[in-house]
Amino acid sequence: MKQIQRPMFSIRSLVMSVRKIHAAGKSSLRLDERVAIVTASTEGIGFAIARRLGLDGATVMVSSRKQQNVDKAVEKLKEDSINVAGMVCHVGKEEDRKQLIQETINKFGKLDILVSNAAVNPILDVPLVEATEKGWDKIFDVNVKASFLLAKEAYPHLKNSNNGSIVFVSSVAGFSPLSRSGAYGISKTALFGLTRALSVELGVENIRVNCLAPGIIQTRFSSAFWMNKAAIESDIERQLSIKRIGQPEDCAGIVSLLCSDDASYITGEIILVTGGVASRL
């Protein structure tokens, strides 16, 4: 029997083919002509989200606290024929937040999507009652306050979009605090409240606000949890319906959906991506 030769496709060639078809007026990517900002997007979940938004047609502004990380991420995304730019942004600094928004407007002319992903956790493996005030303040300044202020600064531009969408990246820890990481979990619970409050106020402007709550995802940020094989094999794995640690790409498609017309009647929701871990307040 003659063996059938199957063609080999790279992601890059596939994306380029789709874009060519779209340019010919025969197809449409679901985020085509939309502009997105994704904070902390040079690695891990943030990078996976930025990449997926770009593959689905969006123009993307990535950011990080280090220029070399921005440059590396932009180069990688351009390899996938994604229209992308990047800049340094420490979301805890007002000047950086304002510059991120303004540079996006200057370069791309508008803003349709904001994904607030930046977070810190300087109080790790410490009982909550031993958390320092300095550590507590840093967690809430970056994880909660900066997320709100970034949304506030993006609002004037999002309300001019016909597809305004905000996604806050929280955590399963907002439902079930991780052991000896209580302050971080509390900050992530606060994002649930921020999501629901803003969704009510901004709905009249046709801006949807939703929240992603990942479980244990294999990133550098969460390495203290997934690299602990004993914990995975005992406590964590028992809670998982899908018996593997999550990957950043497991989160990316959900964010793209939430920012698309397919989710045009979804707002104020908290979407769990946990592999089946039961999590409710």
C-alpha positions in Angstrom: 0.0 0.0 0.0 1.3 3.4 -1.0 2.1 5.5 2.0 0.3 8.8 2.2 2.7 11.8 2.7 1.2 14.3 5.1 2.3 17.9 4.8 4.1 19.5 7.7 2.8 22.8 9.0 4.4 25.2 11.4 2.4 27.6 13.5 3.9 30.5 11.7 2.9 29.2 8.3 -0.6 28.4 9.5 -1.0 31.9 10.9 0.3 33.5 7.8 -2.0 31.5 5.7 -5.0 32.5 7.8 -4.0 36.2 7.6 -3.7 36.0 3.8 -7.2 34.5 3.5 -8.5 37.2 5.8 -6.8 39.9 3.7 -8.6 38.5 0.7 -11.9 39.1 2.5 -12.7 35.4 2.8 -12.3 34.9 6.6 -12.0 36.8 9.9 -10.1 36.2 13.0 -12.2 36.8 16.1 -10.0 39.5 17.5 -9.1 41.1 14.2 -8.6 44.9 14.3 -8.6 45.0 18.1 -5.7 46.4 20.2 -4.7 44.8 23.5 -2.5 45.6 26.4 -1.2 42.6 28.5 0.8 43.4 31.6 3.6 41.2 32.8 3.5 39.5 29.4 7.1 38.4 28.6 6.9 35.0 30.1 4.5 32.5 31.7 0.7 33.1 31.6 1.0 36.7 30.5 3.1 35.7 27.4 0.8 32.9 26.5 -2.2 35.2 26.7 -0.4 37.9 24.6 0.5 35.2 22.0 -3.0 33.8 21.8 -4.6 37.2 21.4 -2.2 37.9 18.6 -2.8 34.6 16.9 -6.5 35.4 17.1 -5.9 38.7 15.3 -5.3 41.3 17.9 -2.5 43.8 17.9 -0.7 43.4 21.2 1.3 45.7 23.5 3.4 43.6 25.9 5.2 44.9 28.9 7.6 43.9 31.7 9.9 45.6 34.2 13.0 44.7 32.2 13.8 45.9 28.7 15.7 42.7 27.8 12.6 40.6 28.6 10.4 42.9 26.5 12.8 42.7 23.5 12.9 38.9 23.7 9.1 38.6 23.9 8.5 40.9 21.0 11.0 39.0 18.9 9.3 35.7 19.7 5.8 37.0 18.9 6.9 38.5 15.6 8.1 35.1 14.6 4.4 34.1 14.7 3.6 37.1 12.4 1.9 38.9 15.3 1.6 42.7 15.1 3.2 43.5 18.4 5.1 46.2 20.3 6.5 46.3 23.8 7.7 48.6 26.6 9.0 48.6 30.1 6.3 49.0 32.7 6.3 48.6 36.4 2.5 48.7 37.1 3.1 49.9 40.6 4.4 53.2 39.2 1.9 55.8 38.1 4.2 57.2 35.4 4.8 53.7 33.9 1.1 53.0 33.8 0.3 56.2 32.1 3.1 55.8 29.5 1.9 52.2 28.7 -1.6 53.4 27.9 -0.4 56.5 26.0 2.2 54.7 24.0 -0.4 52.1 22.9 -2.7 54.9 21.8 0.1 56.7 20.0 1.3 53.6 18.2 -2.0 51.9 17.4 -4.6 54.6 17.7 -6.9 52.9 20.2 -7.4 50.4 22.9 -10.0 47.6 23.0 -8.6 45.0 25.5 -6.8 45.3 28.8 -5.4 42.2 30.5 -4.1 43.0 34.0 -1.7 40.1 34.8 1.1 41.6 36.9 1.4 40.3 40.4 3.9 39.9 43.2 4.2 37.6 46.2 7.1 38.7 48.5 5.5 37.0 51.5 6.0 33.3 50.7 6.1 30.4 53.1 5.2 32.7 56.0 2.2 32.4 58.3 -0.3 35.2 57.7 0.0 36.6 61.3 3.8 37.0 60.7 3.4 38.9 57.4 5.2 42.2 57.5 3.5 45.5 56.8 6.0 46.3 54.1 5.3 42.9 52.4 1.5 43.3 52.8 1.6 46.8 51.3 3.7 45.7 48.3 1.3 42.8 47.5 -1.8 45.0 47.6 -0.1 47.9 45.8 0.7 45.8 42.8 -1.9 43.0 42.8 -5.0 45.1 43.6 -4.4 48.9 43.6 -2.3 48.9 40.4 -4.9 46.7 38.7 -7.7 49.1 39.6 -5.6 52.2 38.6 -4.6 50.6 35.3 -8.3 49.9 34.5 -9.2 53.5 35.5 -6.5 54.9 33.2 -7.6 52.7 30.3 -11.3 53.4 30.8 -11.5 56.6 28.6 -10.1 54.7 25.7 -12.1 51.5 26.3 -15.4 53.3 26.3 -14.6 54.5 22.8 -14.3 50.9 21.6 -17.3 48.9 20.5 -15.6 45.9 22.0 -14.2 47.1 25.4 -13.0 44.3 27.6 -11.0 44.0 30.8 -9.7 40.7 32.2 -8.1 40.6 35.6 -5.8 37.6 36.2 -6.5 36.4 39.8 -5.8 32.9 41.2 -7.5 29.9 42.7 -5.8 31.1 45.8 -8.5 33.8 45.9 -11.0 31.0 46.7 -8.8 28.6 48.6 -5.7 30.3 50.1 -2.5 28.4 49.5 -0.6 27.3 52.6 1.6 30.0 54.2 0.8 32.4 51.4 -2.3 34.1 52.9 -1.7 37.7 52.0 -1.3 36.8 48.3 -4.6 34.8 48.4 -6.4 37.7 50.0 -5.2 40.1 47.3 -6.5 37.7 44.7 -9.9 37.5 46.4 -10.0 41.3 46.2 -9.8 41.1 42.4 -13.0 39.1 42.4 -14.7 42.0 44.1 -13.1 44.5 41.8 -14.3 42.5 38.8 -17.9 42.4 39.9 -18.0 46.1 41.0 -16.5 47.4 37.7 -18.6 45.1 35.6 -21.8 46.7 37.0 -20.5 50.3 36.5 -18.9 49.8 33.1 -21.6 47.7 31.5 -23.5 50.8 30.4 -20.4 51.8 28.4 -20.4 48.3 26.7 -17.2 47.4 28.6 -17.2 43.9 29.9 -15.1 43.0 32.9 -14.2 39.4 33.8 -11.6 37.5 35.8 -9.4 34.5 35.2 -8.5 32.4 38.2 -5.8 29.8 37.3 -4.8 26.9 39.5 -1.3 25.6 39.8 0.3 26.5 36.4 3.8 25.6 35.5 5.5 29.0 35.4 8.6 30.4 37.1 6.3 32.5 39.3 4.6 29.4 40.8 7.6 27.2 40.8 7.6 27.0 44.6 4.4 25.0 44.3 4.7 22.7 41.3 8.4 21.9 41.8 7.5 20.3 45.2 7.0 16.8 43.9 5.9 15.5 47.3 3.2 18.0 47.5 2.0 17.4 44.0 1.9 13.6 44.4 0.1 13.9 47.7 -2.1 16.9 48.3 -2.3 18.7 44.9 -2.8 15.7 42.7 -5.6 14.3 44.8 -7.5 17.5 44.1 -7.0 17.4 40.4 -9.6 15.8 38.1 -7.1 16.2 35.2 -4.0 14.6 36.5 -1.4 17.0 35.3 0.0 20.5 36.2 -1.5 23.2 34.1 0.4 25.0 31.3 0.2 28.7 30.5 -1.5 27.9 27.2 -4.4 26.4 29.2 -5.2 29.9 30.3 -4.7 31.8 27.1 -7.7 30.5 25.1 -10.1 31.4 27.8 -8.9 35.0 27.9 -9.2 35.3 24.1 -12.8 34.0 24.3 -13.7 36.5 27.0 -12.3 39.3 24.9 -14.2 38.2 21.8 -17.8 38.6 20.5 -18.4 35.0 21.5 -18.5 36.3 25.1 -20.5 39.5 24.3 -23.0 38.7 27.0 -20.5 37.6 29.6 -19.4 40.1 32.3 -18.7 40.0 36.0 -17.7 36.4 35.8 -14.8 34.5 37.5 -13.5 31.7 35.2 -11.6 29.0 36.9 -8.8 27.1 35.1 -7.7 24.6 37.7 -7.8 21.1 36.3 -10.9 20.4 38.3 -10.0 21.7 41.8 -13.2 22.5 43.6 -13.0 26.2 44.5 -15.8 28.4 45.8 -16.0 31.1 48.4 
